Amino acid sequence: MGCIISQKTAPSTIHSSHAEVESHDTVVFKVMPSQKEARKKFEEDGTLLKNSDVGHLALRTMLDEPISQNALGKFAAKIQVLDIFMCWIDIQEYKNIPTISYRRSKALHIFQKYIKEDAVLMVGVTTPQERQRISEDLRLSKDDPYILTPSFFDSLQSKCFLDMYHNIYLPFKQTEECAQLNQQLKDKYNKVKLTDFEYFTKLGEGGFGFVVHCKKKSTGKHYAMKIQTKHGLLDSFKDDPHKVSLEKDVIASLQHPFIVNLYYAFQTPSLAIMVLDLADAGDLHSCLAHAQHNRLPEDRVRFYIGEISLALGYLHQRGLIYRDLKPQNVLLNSDGHVQLVDMGGIMDDQGNWTQKQQSHYKSVLPLFSPQRDEPTIKALGVISEANEDDQLSTRQETSANDSMNFNSPQRSRKEDFASSPTANKKNKPKRKQSIMGTIG
């Protein structure tokens, strides 16, 4: 085993797939796996051929290290061979996707970007026969997505790796950038502290913490920093202290475009801090507050509901149920897409509640619930309390001749979302106030 030592104190202990970062009173050090341990790991995940030479192992280790990977990427762009580098990175991300539907989406992205004949960054290591085979398998995967196994692109990834070794790694070793990288790794591993960020406006606050807009000084990237007091967390979870880090652990385990991503998690003697995606267009609650008549157009509502449904379905594929769906927890980005936030109330599919009592949430049932085979719209908050008979009765009473006027200021929000767009107006059953009814 080896280690990288920094003469600065870090406030936390970080665990990764291949190394461990620990902190003590005077030093920070990262315990690195031995060559034997690293080789075994990479051979098992299919990213390193068996009996590869030491140079191949060194390159593969660099690709697993965030700082080193970034340096290699910059060098690849500098010498104009970024296509092969980015292809390897995207395939590695594809292999780590746990759900079938998202994996297929990523596979199509890889094909369009690197493999097809007129791809923007077409890699030169594929033959016409390989491109045709991959194209055909992707077509068949529409009906049988299980064709797309995690090892689907292994052959292409191995070719990209060998090309990177000769055309990126070996030239990079001879440069000043490589020497600077080695020094950087010795001086400071990939850790952060409060002074690494610039701070702007406060975005929101809760019972024992708040969220601020910040920018990381070294990269210029903007984030949302969630700052919570340890005293508040420990007081809230005094009956079950292990839940203090629940939200961090849950978000760190997720990878979905419509769920907020976690970039850094660290602590000070009094604070627990998470650095997350910045939603640069606010949230659904503020969007509704500024919308005409506090409503959104029907097509826009459908779009948001669709993306929220995909996020909920992904969580349920992971055995997790999201219990705090409300407009304030649906973040909006400038590209028009949504992201769910606040995973502190997650429960698993065995009914183990993680933060709040079950009795508080009797009316909220999960979409694609592990306990029920039929999808339910209740997890979207469209209806807070309505039995299945009411829903069936409403569907039977629909009429193709009636339609809902979403632009009428005289209609109440309750009417808009409590009824179907084609519901019969005479015998329409009463509905409770919609949780998200205002978005209709």
N, C-alpha and C positions, 0 to 999 in steps of 0.2 A: 504493500500500500504506500501511496505517496501523498503529499499534501502541498497546497499553495498557501502561504502565510501572508497576512497583511497586519501591519502594526497599528490597527485601529479597532475599536470595540464595536461589535455589531449587537443589536438588541435582540436578535432572534436566532432560532435554529431552523434551517431550511433543508428539506429532503427532496432530492430529485431521483430520476430513474437510474442514474449511474454514479452519483456522488452524494456526499453529505457535507453540509456546511454547518459548523458548530461555532459557538461564541464562548469566550471566557473573559475574564476581567481585563486582559491586556492585549489579546490577539484574536484575530479571526482567521480560521483556516478551513480549507476545503479538502476533505479526505478523498483522494482520487482512487479509483479501482486499479488493481494491478493490471499489467498487460494481459495476463491470462484471464482475469475476470472480465475485462473489457472485450477481449476477443470472443469469449464464450457468449456474452450478451449479444454482440452484433451478429455473430453467426446464427444464433437462435432466431433473431428477428429478420433474418434474410438480407441484411444490408451489407454483409461482408462475406465473401466467399471463403470456404474452408481452406486452411493452410495458406492464406494470403501473406505476403511479406510484411515486414514491419512498417514500411512506408504507407501501405494501404491502411493498416491499422491506425497509424498516426492521422491520416486524412479523415478516416471515419470518426475518430475521437474529436477532431476539430469541428466536424459537422454537428456534433452533439452538444457542443459548447456555444452558448449564445454569442459571446464576444468574438470567438474565433470564427464562427459562421458568418458574422457580419463583416469581418475583415476580409474573408475569402470572397464574399459577394461583391464587395467594393472593388477588389482586385479583378474579379471576373468581368465586371462592367468596364473597368479601365482598359482591359485588353480585348474587349468586345467578344467575349464568349459567355455572356450571361445566360443565354438560352439553355445550355446544358446544366448549368448550376441551378437555375430556377426550376427546371423540369425535375431534377432530383429532389429538391425541397418539396415541391407540390406532391410528388408521389409519396414521399415520407408522411406528409400530412394526410393523404388519402389512406394510407395503411393504418393510421391511428384513429380513424373515424369508426365509432362503435355501431352506428345505425345504418341499415341497408339503404334507406331512401336518400340520406345525405351522402352516402358513399357513392351512389350512382350519379348524383349531381356533380360531385367532385370529379368523377371519372370522365364525364362528358366535358367538363371544363379542361381537363388535361388533354383530351383528344383534340378539342377545338384549338387550344393554344399551342401545342407542341407537336402533334402527330399528323394531323390531316395534311393533305398535299399543299394547301395554300395557307397553312397556319402562320400566324404572325411571328412566332419564335420557333419555327419548325426545327427540330433537332436532326442532325445529319447521321445519327447512329441507327435509324430505323430503315428497313427495306420496304419496298412496295408491298411485298407479301405480308409483312408484319402489320403494316398500316391497314391492309384489307382485312386481316384477321381480327384486329382490335375493333375496327368499325363494325364488322358483322356481329361480334360478341356484344357490343354496346347496343346494337339494334335488338338482339334477342333478349337482352337484359330488361327491356321494357316489360316483357311478360314474365320473365324469370330473373328477378334482380339478384338472386343468390349466385348467379354466374360470376358476379363481381366480388370475388373473395379478396381479402386483404393482400394476397400475393399476386393479384391480377397483373400488376405492372412490374413484377420482380425482374423479369428479363431486361426490360427497358431501363430500369433503375440501375442494374449492374453495368450496362453499357455506358450509361451516363457517368457512373462512378469512375470507371476506367478512363474515360475521356477526361474527366476532371483531374484525375491523378497526373496524367501526362501534360495537359494543357493549362492547368490552373495551379495545382499544388506544387509541382516541381519548380516552375518559374517563380512562384510566390516565395518559396524558401530562400531564394537568392536576393530578395529585396530588403530594403530598409523597413518596409511596412511589417515584415515578419519579425524583425528584431524589436520593433516598437510593440508589437502584439505580445511577444514573450515578456517584455518588461511590464506591460500593462497587467498581464495575468499575475505576475509576481506581486505587484503593488496593490492590486485591488481586484477582488473577484466581483461577480455580478450581484452586488448588493446595493441597497438604496437606503437613504436616510432623509429626514425632513428637509435638510438644507440642499438636497439635490434638485429641489423643485422651486419654481416661481409660482406665486399664488395670486389669483385674480378675484373673482366674485364668489360669494356664498350662493350655492344652488338650492339648498334646502336644509332642514334640520329635523331631528326627531327627539325622542325622549331622552337619550343620553349620548347624542352625537350630532354631527352635521356633515354636509357634503360641500366641497369647494371645487371650483374650476382651477386646475393647475397645469403647469408645463414643465416637463423634465428638461433641465438645463443642457444635459449632454446630447440629447437627440432633437430637442425642439418639439416633441410630440405633446399634444394636449390630452389631458385625462380628467376624470372626475375622481377626487380623493374622498373616500368615506372615512371619517375620523370618529371613533367611538371611545368613550372613557372606559377604562378597565373596571373602575368602581361600579359604573352603571351596568356593564355586562355581567359582572360577578353577582351583583345584587339581583338582576333579573333572572339569572340561572342558578341561584343559590341552592335549589333543590337538586340540580343536575349539572355540575360545573363543566362536564365534558362538552356540553352544548355551546360553550362560549365561542368555540372556533367553528361551529357548524356551518354558518353561511360561507365562510372562507373555503372550507373543505368542499362544499357542494359546488360553488361557482368554479373552483379550480378543476373539478372533475368534468365540467361540461364544455362542449364545443359545438355551438350552433349559431348561425348568423342572426337569429332573432332572440338570443339570450345574451345579456351583458357579459363581457369577457373580463377576467381578472389578470392583470399584468404584474403587479407586485403586492406583496403582503408583508408588513413588518410592524414592529412595535417600539414604543419608548417605555420608560418606567411607568407612565400613567395612561398611555393611549394605545389602542389597537387600530391599525390603519390598513385600508385596502385601496389600491389604485386600479380604477375600472375604466371601461369605455366612457367617453364623453358624448352624451346625447346633445348634439349641437342645435337641435330644434325644439328642446323642451320636452314636455310630456303631454299625454293625451288630455289630462285635466286642464292644463293651461291652454291647450289648443281649443278645447270646447268653450272655455271662458271667453275667448276672443272670436269665436265663430258667430256668424249671424244667427240670431235667435238661439244661440247655444246649441246648434246642431251642425252636423256634417252631412254632405251629400251621401246618398245611398251607396253609390259605387265606391266611394272612399271608405265607408263603413265596412263594406264587404271585403275590401282589400286588407284593412287592419285585422278584421276577424279571421281572415284566412291565414295571415302570418302568425297571429296569436295561436290559432289552432295547431299550426305546424310546430310551434315551440312547445305547446302542451303535449302534443303527441310524442315528441322527442323525449320529454321528461318521463313520460309514462313508459316508453321503451327502455329507459334506464331504471325503471322501478321507483320513480319519484313522483310525487303529486304536489302540485303548486297550489297553495291555499290562500293566497293573498292577492287575487286578481282584482284590480281596481284601476281607474284611469291614471292615478298618480304613479302607479308602478309599470305603466306602459310608456317607455321612453320613445321619442321620435328623433330620427336623424335627418339631416338635410337631404339625403338621397331618397327620402320618402319611406324608408323601412322602419319597423318597430323593433324594440328590444325589451324583453321582460327584465325586471330588476327586483331586488329584495327577496333573497332566497332563505331568509331566516325562519320562515314558517313551513318549510318543506316537511313532508312526511313520506314514509316509504309505503310500498304496496302491501305491507302486512298490517297497516293501520297504526304504526308506531308514530305518535305525534311528537313533534320536535320542539315546539315552543309554546303553543297555546292549547287550551283544553278543547277536547273534541266536541263538547257540548256547545261551544261557541260557533261551530261550523256545520251544524246538522243540515242546513239548507244548501250547502255548496258541495256538489258532487263532481268528481273529476271526469273530464272528457276522455273517452277510451279507457274508462276506469278498469283496473285489474279486477274489481269486484263485479263489474257489469259488462256484458258483451256488447250492448248497444250504445252508440255514442250518445252523449247528452250535452245539451247546450248550456247546462247550468254552470259548468266551470268557466264559461266565458262571462258569467255574471249577467247574462241577458235576462234571466228570471231568477229571483232569489228564492221564491217559494211557489211552486206549482207542481201538482202531482201529475203522474203520467197519464191519468184519465183525461185531465184538462187538455194536455197537449194533443192527445189522440182526437178528442172532440173537436178541437180547433182545426186540425188537419182535415177532418171529415166535413167541416162546414165551409171550407174555402170555396171561393167562387172566382172564375177567371174574368168576370166582368167588373170586379171592383179593384181599385188600386189605391195605394197610399200616397198622399200628397206630402212629400218630405219637406217642401218649402213653405208650407202654410204656418204662419206664426200663431194662428188660432189653435192648432192641435197641441195638446199637452205632450210632454216628453213621455209620460206614462203610456198614452195611446199609441205613440209612434212605435215603441219597441215592444209593447205588450201584445200587439196584434200582428198577425201575418200580413204581408203586403196584399194578399188576396182574400183576407178573412171576410166572412159574411157579417155584416154590421148589425143585423137584427139579433142573432143568437150568440153573439160573441161572448165567451165566458170572461168573468172578471180576472184580472191579473194583479199581482203585487207590483210595487214600484221596482223598476229595473235598476240593477246595480250600475250597468253601463247604458241605461236607457237614454241618457242625454246625447249619445253619439248618433242617434237615429235622425 
